[in-house]
Amino acid sequence: MATTTHTVTNQPPPLVGYDVFTADRALNEAVERHLPLELVDEARQELSKLGTTAGSAQAQEWGFLANENPPKLRTHDRYGHRIDHVDFHPAWHRLLGHAVTNGLTNAWGRPGGHVRRAAGFLVWTQTEAGHGCPLSMTHAAVPALRTDPALAALWEPKLTSQIYEGEELRPPADKSGVLFGMGMTEKQGGSDVRANTTSATPLEADGEYVLTGHKWFCSAPMSDAFLVLAQAPGGLTCFLVPRVLEDGDRNVFRIQRLKDKLGNRSNASSEVEFDGTWARRVGEEGRGVRTIIEMVAATRLDCVVGSAALMRQAVAQAVHHAAYREAFGGVLIEKPLMRNVLADMALESEAATALAMRLAAAYDADGEQEKAFLRLAVPAAKYWVTKRCTPVTAEALECLGGNGYVEESGMPRLLRESPLNSIWEGSGNVQALDVLRALQREPLALNAFLEEVGRARGADHRLDAAIKDLLAELADLDGIEARARRLVERMALVLQGSLLVRWAPPAVADAFCASRLGGDWGTAFGTLPHTLDLASIVERARAVV
């Protein structure tokens, strides 16, 4: 007897088979805005090709497989020889290989490279965020290595290569492309890297040392080389540690264990030990933090871009679901309350994208004014955008109801990933204190920041009032450390508001200024003033298949 109890109705189709880049209006506009006109068409074609793959069923399957089959550590071979090898599922290599071949480690040597790479990173990591870690560190190692021209000449062409060589460890001279990792934190210090105890003993050859110590967090241990911090005779110093030495012998790089993490499960994060490990000094002794800080700044920007990617994918999924799901006599997207929720999340997503791409453009500009602007804007953006990722992702999951709570939807993976960028490369307090240091030591940074937000002055009275309030906060240094989070939050919101007022559609800028700057907002998403043009905001955020 035939049964009808399993007839499926009122279930939205999967968001698949679409161009992730072209469907993102805010990102499209940012690319056009920040690139020289002669590069726009070429960049659009590249990003659309990448976006089509990112939105494909195959790439989405890679993302699921890489997380369902996390990396496994093999410390020894069958005969008892130490090998310190990490096995990854083939899907991981497909994701990482596709990213490398599409230039996601190549920003420093091509026109508009940072904008193009940031846009690609935002598009591609929507398929799977874990493999973004080695991409980010490989990309970010370039400025640190440039402090030593000889090292840069050897390694930079391989770091920025668009050839993916997989996980096989060989001497760097034998490889066309390499990946880099980083090891800074230790058990006793965490973010206080000056408390590190790993020691560096000089050898006879200039610039060569041996390291002894333990790193509490070393990401992507399958990489070809690492930048690490250790205590040399002259103080905390930056070193390059290759996995394989020039003669083909393995360097001492003992992977003690892989971390069992909340999310980011496709990526291997490890503890490693150095015991007579050969290393090459990068920069001067005692100036390790100054040497590696440009790498840290670049990875912090990737935390902003990565959070923007997570938010974009979460919002796209929520809007897509609401466009098809019927309840209470109509399609959810047409219900005033659901529309308010979707519009509120869409504002957060677009503001994050606009800010991330503005920072990438500042890297491309490379003038003193833009460098000063980045000194304040990067930690402020890292603080705020990464913190907004989790509430946006959680709310988006709720929009799918029970369907969003099951693994097949992909939403739980987004939610588990969402706190990560706020923790890595310095958590919230570290970013807030970094902003304070820049305010106290680098007056040009504040001038550049105020000039940037001042470009939108007079366009919206709520933004003008917020800028005035911010100036009052900056003028009062009493209890500044205890107020640091509040100050940095306000700086980020004012910066986002100024960007949206200048470049976003009026409906988006009006809603952002009314809620985030004007105070006409509740404490949860879906509390925007009902008089705003919410339908336009939601439609703009929709990814049409």
CORLINTA-V80816 format. One record per backbone hydrogen bond with DSSP energy under -1.0 kcal/mol. NH is the residue of the N-H (numbers start at 1). CO is the residue of the C=O. If there is no record, write none. Layout:
NH,CO ; NH,CO
This chain:
7,4 ; 16,14 ; 17,55 ; 20,51 ; 23,19 ; 24,21 ; 28,24 ; 29,25 ; 30,26 ; 31,27 ; 32,28 ; 33,29 ; 34,30 ; 35,31 ; 39,36 ; 43,39 ; 44,40 ; 45,41 ; 46,42 ; 47,43 ; 48,44 ; 49,45 ; 50,46 ; 51,47 ; 52,48 ; 53,49 ; 54,50 ; 55,51 ; 56,53 ; 60,56 ; 61,57 ; 62,58 ; 63,59 ; 64,60 ; 65,61 ; 66,62 ; 67,63 ; 68,64 ; 69,65 ; 72,87 ; 74,85 ; 77,81 ; 80,77 ; 83,75 ; 84,75 ; 85,74 ; 87,72 ; 92,89 ; 93,89 ; 94,90 ; 95,91 ; 96,92 ; 97,93 ; 98,94 ; 99,95 ; 100,96 ; 101,97 ; 103,100 ; 104,99 ; 106,103 ; 113,110 ; 116,112 ; 117,113 ; 118,114 ; 119,115 ; 120,116 ; 121,117 ; 122,118 ; 123,119 ; 124,120 ; 125,121 ; 126,123 ; 127,124 ; 132,129 ; 133,130 ; 135,131 ; 136,132 ; 137,133 ; 138,134 ; 139,135 ; 140,136 ; 141,137 ; 145,141 ; 146,142 ; 147,144 ; 148,145 ; 152,148 ; 153,149 ; 154,150 ; 155,151 ; 156,152 ; 159,155 ; 160,156 ; 174,171 ; 175,172 ; 178,158 ; 181,225 ; 183,227 ; 190,186 ; 192,189 ; 193,191 ; 195,192 ; 196,193 ; 199,212 ; 200,231 ; 201,210 ; 203,208 ; 208,205 ; 209,279 ; 210,201 ; 211,277 ; 212,199 ; 213,274 ; 215,272 ; 216,185 ; 217,185 ; 218,270 ; 220,268 ; 223,220 ; 224,179 ; 225,179 ; 226,241 ; 227,181 ; 228,239 ; 229,183 ; 230,237 ; 231,198 ; 232,235 ; 235,232 ; 237,230 ; 239,228 ; 240,280 ; 241,226 ; 243,224 ; 245,249 ; 248,245 ; 251,243 ; 254,273 ; 256,271 ; 259,269 ; 267,264 ; 270,218 ; 271,257 ; 272,215 ; 273,254 ; 274,213 ; 276,211 ; 277,211 ; 279,209 ; 280,240 ; 281,207 ; 282,238 ; 287,284 ; 288,236 ; 291,287 ; 292,288 ; 293,289 ; 296,292 ; 297,293 ; 298,294 ; 299,295 ; 300,296 ; 301,297 ; 302,298 ; 303,299 ; 304,300 ; 305,301 ; 306,302 ; 307,303 ; 308,304 ; 309,305 ; 310,306 ; 311,307 ; 312,308 ; 313,309 ; 314,310 ; 315,311 ; 316,312 ; 317,313 ; 318,314 ; 319,315 ; 320,316 ; 321,317 ; 322,318 ; 323,319 ; 324,321 ; 325,321 ; 327,330 ; 332,325 ; 333,322 ; 334,331 ; 335,332 ; 339,335 ; 340,336 ; 341,337 ; 342,338 ; 343,339 ; 344,340 ; 345,341 ; 346,342 ; 347,343 ; 348,344 ; 349,345 ; 350,346 ; 351,347 ; 352,348 ; 353,349 ; 354,350 ; 355,351 ; 356,352 ; 357,353 ; 358,354 ; 359,355 ; 360,356 ; 361,357 ; 362,358 ; 363,359 ; 364,360 ; 365,361 ; 366,362 ; 371,367 ; 372,368 ; 373,369 ; 374,370 ; 375,371 ; 377,373 ; 378,374 ; 380,376 ; 381,377 ; 382,378 ; 383,379 ; 384,380 ; 385,381 ; 388,384 ; 392,388 ; 393,389 ; 394,390 ; 395,391 ; 396,392 ; 397,393 ; 398,394 ; 399,395 ; 400,397 ; 401,398 ; 403,400 ; 405,402 ; 409,406 ; 410,407 ; 414,410 ; 415,411 ; 416,412 ; 417,413 ; 418,414 ; 420,417 ; 423,420 ; 424,420 ; 431,427 ; 432,428 ; 433,429 ; 434,430 ; 435,431 ; 436,432 ; 437,433 ; 438,434 ; 439,435 ; 440,436 ; 441,437 ; 442,438 ; 445,442 ; 447,443 ; 448,444 ; 449,445 ; 450,446 ; 451,447 ; 452,448 ; 453,449 ; 454,450 ; 455,452 ; 456,453 ; 457,454 ; 459,456 ; 464,460 ; 465,461 ; 466,462 ; 467,463 ; 468,464 ; 469,465 ; 470,466 ; 471,467 ; 472,468 ; 473,469 ; 474,470 ; 475,471 ; 480,477 ; 483,479 ; 484,481 ; 487,483 ; 488,484 ; 489,485 ; 490,486 ; 491,487 ; 492,488 ; 493,489 ; 494,490 ; 495,491 ; 496,492 ; 497,493 ; 498,494 ; 499,495 ; 500,496 ; 501,497 ; 502,498 ; 503,499 ; 504,500 ; 509,505 ; 510,506 ; 511,507 ; 512,508 ; 513,509 ; 514,510 ; 515,511 ; 516,512 ; 518,513 ; 520,514 ; 521,519 ; 532,529 ; 534,532 ; 537,533 ; 538,534 ; 539,535 ; 540,536 ; 541,537
